Amino acid sequence: MPNVDMSVTLAGVNLKNPVVVASGTFGFGREYNQFYDLGELGGICAKGLTLHRREGNPAPRIAETPMGILNSVGLQNPGVDAFIEEELPFLRQFDTKVIANISGNTPEEYGVMCEKLSGAGVDMIEVNISCPNVKAGGLAYGTRPELAAEVTKVAKAHAGKTPVMVKLSPNVTDITEIAKAVADAGADALSLINTLRGMRIDVNTGRPILKMNTGGLSGPAVLPVAVRMVWEVSCALPGMPILGMGGVSKGEDAAQLMLAGASAVAVGTALFADPYAPISVRDGLEQIAARKGLSKVSELTGGVKPW
């Protein structure tokens, strides 16, 4: 067996390994707990939360594409209070870090949720300013530096000692501009990328396949975009902790993101095809690090060699 230290640190939070499950793909972990001990994971990023319960968008809201899926689920969730009361105690049974993902329509909503979640003792808060499926709030915050900074400041002011990680949208001209804005506003870490906005049309009916017309594209198709953007942000903000995501389904994918500058990686869409994907990614990363003669998997981070 490879003798590699798999632990990493993300914004001061120690993860037993660098593999996290991405928000929106793992629910609150109950279904996946049937397959393996959730303590095998470095961290669990819970399904996105809003201040109040949301029913989400009407169906159809998921469509396959040749290299991934389009989703327009619309942040269906029970609300932050229900999460704290019903889901967080379940997640706390496992030896893994719990990351709460939040979306708000106003900066004040972000502040209220950060205060509640920090008080409940989550390990980290992921502030989603980039969801392309919600008409109010998300997309505008994620594509305008001044608004992204405003939300970050409010989140930090209400999160107490809980680290705040801001999730960036790829649907921008220059992702480093947004990254710098939220970093200057106090973000402890960045996660990227969220989904790319896409669309499919049924040629027989002439109608969009998704009821909301467009949705977020995820899966293997977006991996090269994710690697490029993680590398750009890492170059623009040396030392900034980054959770890299987008199309990760095997160890080599995760290694690319870490070499580009990510401290840890998230597995998302791959879970729908293989619930064991995060375990496979973790084991694959360990083998790659061992093959390279590394004593710690964290030594992969930022190791890309420019031509």
N, C-alpha and C positions, 0 to 999 in steps of 0.2 A: 504493500500500500504506500502511496506517496506520503512523504513526511513534510507536509506543507501547513504552515499556520494559516488557517482560513479566516481568521477574525479580521475585521476592518472597523474603522471609525468613521461615522458620518455625522458631521456637526456635533462632535462630542459624545455621540451615542455609540456605544460599542455593540457591534453586531457579531454574532458567532460565525457568520459567513456572509459574503457580499450579496446574497440572492434574496430579494424581497419580491413579494407578489404585488402586482400593480392594482391600484384602486379601480373598482368597477368590474374586475374580472374574477374576483375571489369571494364576492359577497362579504359575509362576516365570518367565513371559514368553516361554518358548520357542515356544509356538504363535503368539503375536501377532507375534513377530519375523518371521514369514513375510509380514506385511502392510506393516510399516514399521519404520524404524530406531527402536529403543526409546529412543534418545537424543533423540527428539522430545518425550519426556515430561518433566515437571518432576520426577517421582519415581515409583518403583515400590514399592508396598507389597505385599510377597510374601504368598503364601498362609500362613494362620495356622499357627504351629509349636507343637508340644508337646515336652516333654523327650524323650519316646520316640515311636517310630512309632505312628500310630493308623490303623486301618482305616476309621474313621468309622461312621456309622449304616447299618442295612440299608435297601435300597430297598423301595418308592419313597421318595425323599427330596427330590424337587423337584416342585413343582406350579405351574402357571400360575394367575394370577388376572387379572381384567379390567385391572388397572393395575399389574401387576408379577408377582413370583413369591414363592412360599413355599419356603424351603429348610430341610432338616434334615440337611445333609451330615454334620455331627458332627465337624468338624475333621480329616478325613482328611489325613494328611501324613506325610512320611518321617522326621520327627524333626529336632531342631535340629542334631545332628552331621552328618547326611546333607546338610542344607541348606548348612552351612558348607563341606563337602567337595565337593559336586557342583553345587550351584545358584549359590552366591555367586560363584564364579569366572566363570560364564557371564554373570551380571548385571553384573559389574564390567567387561565389555568395552564397555559403553555409557556415554555421557556423560550420566548421570542419577543421581539420588540413590536409594539403596537403603534402604528402611525394612523392618525385620523385625517382623512381628506375632507376639506370643506369648500363649499361654493356659496356665494352670497349675491344678492341683488344690489346691496349697498355696502359701503365700508362698515357701517354700524353693525350690520348683520355678521360680518366677519369677526368684528370685535366681540360681540356677544358669544359667538360660538367658541372663539379662542379662550375666552374666560371660563366657560363651562368645561371645555375639554382639558384645559390645564389643571383646573380644580379637580377633575376626575382622575388625573394622573396618567394620561397617555404619554408615550415616550417622545413623540414628535407630532407636529401638526403640519400637514401638507396643504398649502393654500392654493386652490385651483382657480387661477385667473384666466384659464385658457379654453374652457370647454366650448366647443363649437356648436353644441346642440341646444343651448339655452339662449333665447332671444334677449333676455334682459340681463345685463351685467357681465357675464363671463367673457364673451368675445371682445367687448369693448375694453375691459380692463387689461386683457392679455395682449392687446395690440397697440396700446397707447402708453408710452413710458411714464407720463405723469400720473395716470390713473393707477398703473401697476404699482408705482411707488407709494401712492396714497394708501392703497389697500395693505401693502406690506407694513407701512408705519403703524396703521391701526392694529393689524394682527400682532405685531411685536409688542405694542403697548398693552395688549390685553392677554398675552400668552404667558406672562410671568417668566419662570425659568425654563419653560418648555421650548425647545428649539423650533423655529419656524422655517419650513422649507417651501419655497414658492415654485409652483409647477408652470412651466413656460409653454406658450403656444408656438408651434412651428409656422403658423399662418401669418407670418410677418416678413417684411423685406429684409430686416437685419436683426437677428435674434440677440446679438450682442448688445444692441441698444437697450432692449428690455432687460436683459440680464444685468447690465451695469446699473440701471435705474433701481431695480429691486435690491441689488447688493448695496448700493449707496443708502437705501432706505432701511437697511439693517437685516436683511435676510440672512439666516444662518447657513442655508444650503439652497441649492436649486435642483429641481427635477425636470428632465426633458428627455424626449419630447412627448407632448400630448398628441392626439390624433391630427392627421391632415384632413382638411375638409374635402369631401368628395361626393360624387353623385353617380347613380346608375339609373338607366331608363329601360323600361320594358318595351321593346320595339313592337310587340304585338298590340299592346293597349295604348302605347304612346305616353303612358304615365310614368312618373318616377316610381321606382320600386319602394322607396321609403315614403311613408305618409307625410313626413316633414320635408320632403324633397331632397335635402342633403343630409349628410351624416359624417361622422368621423372615421377616417380610414386608418386601420391598424393592421398589424401582422407583418410577415416577412418583407412585403413591398416597401415598408418605410424604414427598414434598417439602415440603408446607406444614408438617408437623410438624417437619421438620428446620430449616426457616427460623425457625420460632417458637422452637425450643430453642436454636439458635445465638444468636439475638438475646437470649434470656433470660440465657444464660451470659455473653455479651459485656457485657451491662449489669451483671451481678453481679460480674464480674471484669474490669474495664477493663484493656486491655493484655495480657491472657492470649492467647498465640498459639493459634488454633483452626484445625483442618483440618475444614472443613464437608463433609458428605456426606449422601446420602439422596435418591434420585430424580433425580439430575443427568443429563440427556441432551442438553442444548444450552446455548449460551452464556448465555441469559437465566436459566436455572436456577442456573448457577454465579454469575452476577452477583447474584442474590437473596441467596445465602448469603454472598457477600463484603460486600454492603451491610449485611447483618445483623450482620457482625462477623468473618467468617472471613478468615484470612490467605491460605489456599489451599483448594482444593476437591478432592474425590475423585470419580471416576466409577467406578461399579460395575456394576449390573445392566444398564445400557445396552450394555455390551460384548457381552452375549450376543446381542443383535439386530444390533449394528453394531460390529465391531472397531475401526472408525475413530472411534468416538464421542469419545474423549479429544482427538483432533486437531481434530474439529469444535467441541468445547467451547472449546478453546484459541483457535481462530480467531474464534469467536463472541464470546468475551470481549474479544479485541483490538479487534474492530469496535465493540463497545459502548463501550469506553473511549475510542476515537477519536471516536465520535459525541458523547460527553460532553465532548470537548475535554481529556481527561486526558493528561498526558505519561507517567504510570506507571499500570499496572493496579492497583498496590497502593493507589492513591488511592481505589479503590472500597471498601476495607475500612472498615466502620463508618459508611458514608455515608448510611444510612437517615435520612430526614427525618421526625421525629415530627409528628403533626398538632397 
